[in-house]
Structure formats: C-alpha cells, structure tokens
C-alpha cells in the first residue's frame, strides 16, 4: 500500500469514564509518563515518539464484562504486558487499583480489570 509510512501506527484509543484517572493508572503500572492531558483526553507513551495510549471521555460508558456474557458489553480488545515476575506484577497492579478477574484461563497469564473495567493481561516472560 503506497499510503503507508514508516512508523504508521500512532497508538490506541481507549474509552473511559475518567480519562485522566485511567491514564494515571496505566502511567504508574507501566512507568510511562503522561505526555498530554486536557479535559476529556489523556495520553501516555513509553517514548515521546510513541506509540501512544490515548484515554478518551465516554459519555454513558459501560464497562466490558470479562469473561464475555451474551447481551452485555463485550471487551472489544485488551492490552497484554509481558512481565518477569508474574506474582509481583499482579500485586503491584492490584495496589494501583486493578481487580483480579474471577476467571483465569492460562497458568502463565493473569487477567486483571483496570479501574474502568477494561481487561488486560500480565503475561509471564519465560524467556
């Protein structure tokens, strides 16, 4: 595709009832700074050039349900993070306000819910 440019992917946008609070959660969880914040939008990134995670205000926000349940808001996507110490990373995420999901489908992965209810996974790096 000719319209593609190097570094084409800019980032991911995630809806939230309180974008600033959710950006602060992920900033603390990942050690990534908040690069921009204004009413209704907050952005975190590992580096100034991105890629970026954008948190956007969502009116009438409904948290996704994990695991998915027919007739309820499904998770449309989730973020995966590789960690060296799975138990330690889970403890840190819980201390920041995450919740451990009741269903855990894999031994080397922990599904958690961020403060807005989005599922994310911490995956043990066995390398």
TORPA-4810 file (N, C-alpha, C, O; in nm, 3 decimals):
<nodes>
NODE_1_0.084_-0.117_0.000_0.000_0.000_0.000_0.089_0.124_0.000_0.172_0.139_0.089_X
NODE_2_0.073_0.210_-0.097_0.159_0.328_-0.110_0.138_0.432_-0.001_0.228_0.511_0.027_X
NODE_3_0.021_0.434_0.059_-0.006_0.536_0.159_0.059_0.505_0.293_0.059_0.590_0.383_X
NODE_4_0.114_0.388_0.309_0.179_0.353_0.435_0.309_0.430_0.452_0.382_0.454_0.356_X
NODE_5_0.334_0.469_0.575_0.460_0.535_0.606_0.529_0.457_0.717_0.465_0.383_0.792_X
NODE_6_0.657_0.475_0.727_0.732_0.411_0.834_0.679_0.464_0.968_0.659_0.585_0.983_X
NODE_7_0.657_0.377_1.062_0.603_0.421_1.190_0.458_0.462_1.181_0.414_0.550_1.255_X
NODE_8_0.383_0.400_1.092_0.246_0.440_1.064_0.154_0.429_1.185_0.064_0.512_1.202_X
NODE_9_0.173_0.328_1.271_0.083_0.311_1.384_0.113_0.418_1.488_0.225_0.426_1.538_X
NODE_10_0.013_0.500_1.520_0.030_0.610_1.613_-0.002_0.566_1.755_0.068_0.603_1.849_X
NODE_11_-0.109_0.488_1.769_-0.146_0.444_1.903_-0.285_0.385_1.907_-0.345_0.356_1.803_X
NODE_12_-0.334_0.367_2.028_-0.463_0.306_2.054_-0.544_0.399_2.142_-0.491_0.458_2.236_X
NODE_13_-0.673_0.413_2.111_-0.762_0.495_2.193_-0.853_0.404_2.274_-0.909_0.307_2.222_X
NODE_14_-0.868_0.436_2.402_-0.949_0.358_2.494_-1.051_0.451_2.559_-1.015_0.556_2.612_X
NODE_15_-1.178_0.412_2.555_-1.282_0.493_2.617_-1.281_0.471_2.768_-1.252_0.362_2.817_X
NODE_16_-1.314_0.578_2.840_-1.314_0.571_2.986_-1.409_0.675_3.043_-1.432_0.780_2.982_X
NODE_17_-1.465_0.648_3.160_-1.549_0.749_3.224_-1.466_0.865_3.279_-1.516_0.977_3.289_X
NODE_18_-1.340_0.839_3.316_-1.249_0.941_3.368_-1.112_0.917_3.304_-1.029_0.845_3.359_X
NODE_19_-1.087_0.979_3.186_-0.963_0.953_3.113_-0.836_0.985_3.193_-0.738_0.912_3.185_X
NODE_20_-0.838_1.094_3.268_-0.720_1.130_3.346_-0.685_1.026_3.451_-0.569_0.991_3.468_X
NODE_21_-0.786_0.977_3.521_-0.762_0.876_3.624_-0.711_0.746_3.562_-0.620_0.683_3.616_X
NODE_22_-0.767_0.707_3.449_-0.722_0.583_3.386_-0.581_0.599_3.330_-0.501_0.506_3.336_X
NODE_23_-0.550_0.717_3.277_-0.413_0.743_3.229_-0.314_0.737_3.344_-0.205_0.683_3.328_X
NODE_24_-0.351_0.791_3.460_-0.261_0.784_3.576_-0.240_0.639_3.620_-0.129_0.602_3.658_X
NODE_25_-0.344_0.557_3.616_-0.331_0.415_3.650_-0.227_0.349_3.559_-0.134_0.284_3.607_X
NODE_26_-0.244_0.365_3.426_-0.151_0.299_3.334_-0.012_0.362_3.339_0.088_0.293_3.319_X
NODE_27_-0.003_0.491_3.366_0.127_0.557_3.381_0.204_0.493_3.496_0.323_0.465_3.484_X
NODE_28_0.136_0.472_3.608_0.200_0.409_3.724_0.230_0.262_3.698_0.337_0.213_3.734_X
NODE_29_0.136_0.191_3.637_0.152_0.049_3.610_0.272_0.022_3.520_0.350_-0.070_3.544_X
NODE_30_0.287_0.104_3.415_0.389_0.080_3.314_0.516_0.162_3.332_0.618_0.133_3.270_X
NODE_31_0.509_0.265_3.416_0.623_0.355_3.429_0.637_0.446_3.308_0.747_0.495_3.279_X
NODE_32_0.528_0.468_3.237_0.527_0.556_3.120_0.470_0.691_3.162_0.370_0.695_3.234_X
NODE_33_0.529_0.800_3.119_0.478_0.931_3.158_0.348_0.969_3.085_0.319_0.921_2.976_X
NODE_34_0.273_1.056_3.150_0.158_1.118_3.084_0.215_1.231_3.000_0.273_1.326_3.052_X
NODE_35_0.198_1.219_2.869_0.255_1.318_2.778_0.164_1.435_2.749_0.210_1.541_2.708_X
NODE_36_0.035_1.416_2.771_-0.062_1.523_2.742_-0.189_1.493_2.819_-0.232_1.377_2.829_X
NODE_37_-0.250_1.597_2.873_-0.380_1.582_2.938_-0.458_1.711_2.922_-0.405_1.820_2.943_X
NODE_38_-0.583_1.696_2.884_-0.677_1.808_2.873_-0.813_1.751_2.907_-0.828_1.629_2.912_X
NODE_39_-0.913_1.834_2.930_-1.044_1.780_2.962_-1.092_1.680_2.856_-1.100_1.713_2.737_X
NODE_40_-1.122_1.558_2.900_-1.173_1.456_2.810_-1.070_1.370_2.741_-1.106_1.275_2.673_X
NODE_41_-0.941_1.401_2.757_-0.836_1.324_2.689_-0.709_1.323_2.773_-0.670_1.425_2.830_X
NODE_42_-0.644_1.208_2.778_-0.512_1.197_2.841_-0.434_1.093_2.761_-0.490_0.996_2.710_X
NODE_43_-0.303_1.116_2.750_-0.218_1.031_2.666_-0.095_0.987_2.744_-0.030_1.068_2.810_X
NODE_44_-0.063_0.855_2.738_0.061_0.803_2.793_0.140_0.736_2.682_0.084_0.687_2.584_X
NODE_45_0.272_0.735_2.697_0.358_0.672_2.596_0.489_0.630_2.660_0.536_0.693_2.755_X
NODE_46_0.547_0.524_2.607_0.676_0.476_2.656_0.788_0.571_2.615_0.888_0.583_2.686_X
NODE_47_0.771_0.639_2.501_0.871_0.731_2.449_0.799_0.850_2.385_0.683_0.837_2.346_X
NODE_48_0.865_0.964_2.373_0.799_1.082_2.316_0.743_1.061_2.176_0.645_1.125_2.139_X
NODE_49_0.804_0.972_2.099_0.756_0.948_1.962_0.649_0.840_1.955_0.602_0.807_1.847_X
NODE_50_0.609_0.785_2.071_0.502_0.685_2.075_0.556_0.544_2.061_0.676_0.523_2.071_X
NODE_51_0.469_0.450_2.039_0.326_0.466_2.020_0.256_0.512_2.149_0.310_0.501_2.258_X
NODE_52_0.136_0.564_2.131_0.062_0.628_2.238_-0.060_0.546_2.278_-0.118_0.474_2.196_X
NODE_53_-0.097_0.558_2.404_-0.225_0.506_2.451_-0.305_0.629_2.491_-0.267_0.703_2.582_X
NODE_54_-0.415_0.649_2.421_-0.500_0.767_2.442_-0.624_0.724_2.519_-0.690_0.627_2.481_X
NODE_55_-0.656_0.794_2.623_-0.777_0.769_2.700_-0.873_0.883_2.671_-0.841_1.000_2.691_X
NODE_56_-0.992_0.847_2.623_-1.090_0.946_2.580_-1.217_0.935_2.662_-1.261_0.825_2.697_X
NODE_57_-1.275_1.051_2.692_-1.401_1.059_2.767_-1.512_0.987_2.691_-1.528_1.007_2.571_X
NODE_58_-1.587_0.905_2.761_-1.700_0.835_2.702_-1.823_0.862_2.787_-1.831_0.819_2.901_X
NODE_59_-1.918_0.934_2.731_-2.045_0.957_2.800_-2.125_0.828_2.796_-2.125_0.758_2.694_X
NODE_60_-2.193_0.795_2.904_-2.272_0.673_2.909_-2.188_0.547_2.903_-2.233_0.443_2.855_X
NODE_61_-2.065_0.555_2.952_-1.972_0.443_2.948_-2.028_0.320_3.020_-2.084_0.332_3.129_X
NODE_62_-2.013_0.204_2.959_-2.048_0.075_3.020_-1.923_-0.012_3.017_-1.869_-0.040_2.910_X
NODE_63_-1.878_-0.053_3.133_-1.758_-0.136_3.141_-1.783_-0.270_3.072_-1.892_-0.326_3.082_X
NODE_64_-1.682_-0.321_3.002_-1.697_-0.454_2.942_-1.703_-0.562_3.049_-1.656_-0.543_3.162_X
NODE_65_-1.760_-0.675_3.013_-1.773_-0.787_3.106_-1.674_-0.895_3.065_-1.672_-0.937_2.949_X
NODE_66_-1.593_-0.941_3.161_-1.499_-1.050_3.137_-1.528_-1.162_3.237_-1.539_-1.135_3.356_X
NODE_67_-1.540_-1.285_3.192_-1.544_-1.325_3.052_-1.673_-1.277_2.986_-1.770_-1.245_3.055_X
NODE_68_-1.673_-1.270_2.853_-1.791_-1.218_2.782_-1.920_-1.293_2.818_-1.920_-1.414_2.838_X
NODE_69_-2.028_-1.216_2.824_-2.160_-1.269_2.854_-2.255_-1.218_2.747_-2.259_-1.098_2.719_X
NODE_70_-2.332_-1.307_2.686_-2.427_-1.267_2.583_-2.518_-1.156_2.635_-2.569_-1.163_2.747_X
NODE_71_-2.538_-1.055_2.553_-2.626_-0.945_2.587_-2.563_-0.835_2.670_-2.628_-0.734_2.698_X
NODE_72_-2.437_-0.852_2.710_-2.369_-0.748_2.787_-2.251_-0.694_2.707_-2.208_-0.754_2.608_X
NODE_73_-2.199_-0.580_2.750_-2.088_-0.516_2.679_-1.966_-0.608_2.676_-1.910_-0.642_2.780_X
NODE_74_-1.927_-0.649_2.556_-1.810_-0.736_2.538_-1.682_-0.654_2.536_-1.683_-0.539_2.492_X
NODE_75_-1.571_-0.711_2.583_-1.443_-0.644_2.560_-1.415_-0.646_2.410_-1.421_-0.751_2.347_X
NODE_76_-1.386_-0.531_2.353_-1.358_-0.523_2.210_-1.210_-0.549_2.183_-1.173_-0.587_2.072_X
NODE_77_-1.127_-0.529_2.283_-0.984_-0.554_2.274_-0.930_-0.553_2.416_-0.999_-0.513_2.509_X
NODE_78_-0.806_-0.596_2.431_-0.741_-0.582_2.561_-0.591_-0.565_2.537_-0.540_-0.595_2.429_X
NODE_79_-0.523_-0.519_2.638_-0.379_-0.497_2.630_-0.309_-0.613_2.701_-0.356_-0.661_2.804_X
NODE_80_-0.196_-0.657_2.645_-0.112_-0.761_2.706_0.023_-0.699_2.742_0.081_-0.624_2.663_X
NODE_81_0.072_-0.732_2.862_0.201_-0.683_2.907_0.284_-0.801_2.954_0.237_-0.884_3.032_X
NODE_82_0.408_-0.808_2.906_0.499_-0.915_2.945_0.574_-0.873_3.071_0.626_-0.762_3.079_X
NODE_83_0.579_-0.963_3.169_0.644_-0.933_3.297_0.737_-1.046_3.336_0.715_-1.161_3.297_X
NODE_84_0.839_-1.016_3.412_0.933_-1.117_3.458_0.884_-1.190_3.582_0.905_-1.311_3.596_X
NODE_85_0.819_-1.118_3.671_0.769_-1.174_3.797_0.617_-1.157_3.798_0.566_-1.051_3.831_X
NODE_86_0.546_-1.263_3.761_0.401_-1.254_3.747_0.333_-1.220_3.879_0.248_-1.131_3.882_X
NODE_87_0.367_-1.288_3.985_0.303_-1.261_4.115_0.330_-1.119_4.162_0.240_-1.051_4.211_X
NODE_88_0.454_-1.073_4.146_0.488_-0.936_4.185_0.415_-0.832_4.102_0.368_-0.732_4.155_X
NODE_89_0.405_-0.856_3.971_0.336_-0.763_3.882_0.187_-0.757_3.915_0.127_-0.650_3.911_X
NODE_90_0.128_-0.871_3.946_-0.014_-0.873_3.984_-0.033_-0.794_4.113_-0.126_-0.714_4.123_X
NODE_91_0.053_-0.815_4.211_0.042_-0.742_4.338_0.053_-0.591_4.316_-0.022_-0.515_4.376_X
NODE_92_0.145_-0.549_4.230_0.160_-0.406_4.201_0.035_-0.351_4.133_-0.012_-0.243_4.168_X
NODE_93_-0.019_-0.425_4.037_-0.140_-0.380_3.966_-0.258_-0.369_4.063_-0.335_-0.274_4.056_X
NODE_94_-0.272_-0.467_4.152_-0.380_-0.463_4.249_-0.365_-0.342_4.343_-0.464_-0.278_4.377_X
NODE_95_-0.243_-0.312_4.384_-0.218_-0.197_4.472_-0.253_-0.066_4.403_-0.288_0.032_4.470_X
NODE_96_-0.243_-0.062_4.271_-0.276_0.060_4.195_-0.425_0.074_4.167_-0.470_0.178_4.120_X
NODE_97_-0.503_-0.031_4.195_-0.648_-0.022_4.175_-0.707_-0.121_4.077_-0.826_-0.116_4.050_X
NODE_98_-0.625_-0.212_4.023_-0.678_-0.316_3.935_-0.751_-0.420_4.019_-0.737_-0.426_4.141_X
NODE_99_-0.830_-0.502_3.951_-0.902_-0.612_4.014_-0.865_-0.739_3.940_-0.859_-0.741_3.817_X
NODE_100_-0.842_-0.846_4.014_-0.813_-0.975_3.953_-0.943_-1.035_3.902_-1.040_-1.046_3.977_X
NODE_101_-0.946_-1.074_3.775_-1.066_-1.135_3.718_-1.090_-1.271_3.783_-0.995_-1.341_3.819_X
NODE_102_-1.216_-1.308_3.797_-1.251_-1.436_3.860_-1.206_-1.553_3.774_-1.164_-1.656_3.828_X
NODE_103_-1.213_-1.540_3.642_-1.173_-1.648_3.553_-1.031_-1.624_3.503_-1.000_-1.517_3.451_X
NODE_104_-0.945_-1.724_3.520_-0.805_-1.718_3.476_-0.781_-1.834_3.380_-0.764_-1.948_3.424_X
NODE_105_-0.778_-1.807_3.248_-0.774_-1.916_3.151_-0.638_-1.983_3.130_-0.633_-2.092_3.073_X
NODE_106_-0.527_-1.921_3.173_-0.395_-1.980_3.148_-0.307_-1.966_3.272_-0.319_-1.869_3.347_X
NODE_107_-0.219_-2.064_3.293_-0.133_-2.064_3.411_-0.030_-1.950_3.410_0.001_-1.894_3.515_X
NODE_108_0.023_-1.915_3.293_0.129_-1.814_3.284_0.076_-1.673_3.254_0.154_-1.582_3.227_X
NODE_109_-0.056_-1.655_3.259_-0.120_-1.526_3.230_-0.219_-1.495_3.342_-0.288_-1.584_3.391_X
NODE_110_-0.224_-1.367_3.382_-0.326_-1.323_3.476_-0.410_-1.215_3.408_-0.357_-1.117_3.357_X
NODE_111_-0.540_-1.236_3.410_-0.634_-1.137_3.357_-0.674_-1.048_3.474_-0.718_-1.095_3.579_X
NODE_112_-0.658_-0.919_3.452_-0.700_-0.819_3.551_-0.794_-0.721_3.484_-0.802_-0.714_3.362_X
NODE_113_-0.865_-0.645_3.566_-0.951_-0.539_3.516_-0.897_-0.407_3.567_-0.869_-0.392_3.686_X
NODE_114_-0.880_-0.310_3.476_-0.832_-0.180_3.519_-0.945_-0.108_3.594_-1.057_-0.159_3.599_X
NODE_115_-0.919_0.010_3.653_-1.023_0.078_3.730_-1.151_0.112_3.652_-1.256_0.133_3.712_X
NODE_116_-1.144_0.116_3.519_-1.264_0.140_3.438_-1.329_0.011_3.392_-1.431_0.014_3.324_X
NODE_117_-1.271_-0.104_3.429_-1.328_-0.233_3.396_-1.275_-0.299_3.271_-1.319_-0.409_3.236_X
NODE_118_-1.179_-0.235_3.201_-1.119_-0.296_3.082_-1.029_-0.412_3.124_-0.946_-0.395_3.214_X
NODE_119_-1.043_-0.529_3.062_-0.950_-0.637_3.093_-0.812_-0.610_3.033_-0.802_-0.551_2.925_X
NODE_120_-0.709_-0.651_3.103_-0.573_-0.651_3.049_-0.502_-0.773_3.106_-0.541_-0.825_3.210_X
NODE_121_-0.399_-0.817_3.038_-0.329_-0.939_3.078_-0.184_-0.909_3.114_-0.116_-0.833_3.046_X
NODE_122_-0.140_-0.971_3.220_0.001_-0.974_3.256_0.049_-1.114_3.222_-0.004_-1.213_3.273_X
NODE_123_0.148_-1.122_3.136_0.197_-1.250_3.081_0.339_-1.273_3.130_0.427_-1.189_3.110_X
NODE_124_0.362_-1.387_3.193_0.495_-1.419_3.245_0.591_-1.443_3.130_0.562_-1.519_3.038_X
NODE_125_0.706_-1.377_3.136_0.812_-1.394_3.038_0.896_-1.513_3.080_0.975_-1.504_3.174_X
NODE_126_0.878_-1.623_3.011_0.953_-1.744_3.044_1.086_-1.753_2.970_1.152_-1.856_2.973_X
NODE_127_1.125_-1.643_2.902_1.248_-1.642_2.825_1.363_-1.622_2.909_1.476_-1.618_2.859_X
</nodes>
